[in-house]
Amino acid sequence: MLSKDVRFKELGIVVVDEEQRFGVAHKERLKHLKKRVDVLTLSATPIPRTLNMSLSGLRDMSLIETPPRDRLAIQTQVVQFSENVIKSAIELELGRGGQVFFIHNRVETIETIAALVHRLVPQARMVVGHGQMNEKEMERVMLDFIEHKYDVLVATTIIENGIDIPRANTIIINRADQYGLSQLYQLRGRVGRSNRRAYAYLLIPGEQELSPIAKRRLSAIREFSDLGAGFRIAALDLELRGAGNLLGGQQSGHMDALGFDLYTQMLERTVAELRGEAVEDETSVTINLGVDVAIPDEYINDMGQRLRTYKRVSSARDEETLSSIRNETQDRYGRLPESVEQLFGYALLRRLAENLAVLSIDRTAEGVALKFSEKARISQRNWLHLLTKMPAECLLQPAF
């Protein structure tokens, strides 16, 4: 279908299932099959770029969170690699007449792992499947497994999508720390496709060998084990991997040149313009009053919380929001130091100045110098209101 010589007579809609399996070029080609074609993409775990486009308003999004009837949540355990764990997990599933997936994503060592599993559970009928087998051989393996001629399928991630075997309700994933969050969620979804309780065992090396991001992924997949958790998994995947490039082919990654907030603001303004909504020009205000507006380390010890407070104060758009943040900060950390009080006053002064089209406020030896934009319309009442919000020591004769 992606070939350039394919022509459609009256193409009206394109449905892309398992969207996370497609690259940007593929999806753009599908859209260009006809310029004004509707596109519906389906995925349990959309890639970061697609999810970000939906959250930004560039694409509509709807969630299906109602599971099929009698479907149960999958019990997920993250455990250190252990022969006893593998043996007991397989024997438990065989004891109730079920089947087991064992995922090992290295073709060169998959036979060694298969031999280990056979040694641990010799009574289990076992078969190996991977992408380097020829098509007929792989098809025969899968059909025999579906027909329950085998109890354990040792396979690579080739089974990640499209496998629906209700009898298989235990999956063991070796070196789970090397998989992406979305991939772990998709693999776990190969089990629990009936009304029987399913189990997922994520095998990892020692805890000290895991990278920080691997720990976050494994913690998330263990925490989000309830039904309909795909959106939360995808949202965390977006946070961990970055939103990618809206105008390019990168489907994930963090921005280097732009901060995320500035990028989001620019995107929101562009979307509003494309929708025909009125977008006001932004006024950037430069304020230099020589006032201490820092949050002392001893007031908020945690650096992350300090940065978050700075961010919330700078993002507040009105006096009511600033007042709410101020009360919350005081309630949480105690009475505000003078510099923090001045931080809130500084933020309010900036908001007022933006609304009045003031370009800069500078403290000089003569007083306070203000510079206005050409469209500024400032009344005496507005000026007095702005003046009362300045620090006391700056209340000298203003110089225009």
Secondary structure, 3 states (H helix, E strand, C coil): CCCCCCCCCCCCEEEECCHHHCCHHHHHHHHCCCCCCEEEECCCCCCHHHHHHHHCCCCCCCCCCCCCCCCCCCEEEEEECCHHHHHHHHHHHHHCCCEEEEECCCHHHHHHHHHHHHHHCCCCCEEEECCCCCHHHHHHHHHHHHCCCCCEEEECHHHCCCCCCCCEEEEEECCHHHCCHHHHHHHHCCCCCCCCCCEEEEEECCHHHCCHHHHHHHHHHHHCCCCCCHHHHHHHHHHHHCCCCCCCCCCCCCCCCCCHHHHHHHHHHHHHHHCCCCCCCCCCCEEECCCCCCCCCCCCCCHHHHHHHHHHHHHCCCHHHHHHHHHHHHHHHCCCCHHHHHHHHHHHHHHHHHHCCEEEEEECCCCEEEEECCCCCCCHHHHHHHHHCCCHHHCCCCEC
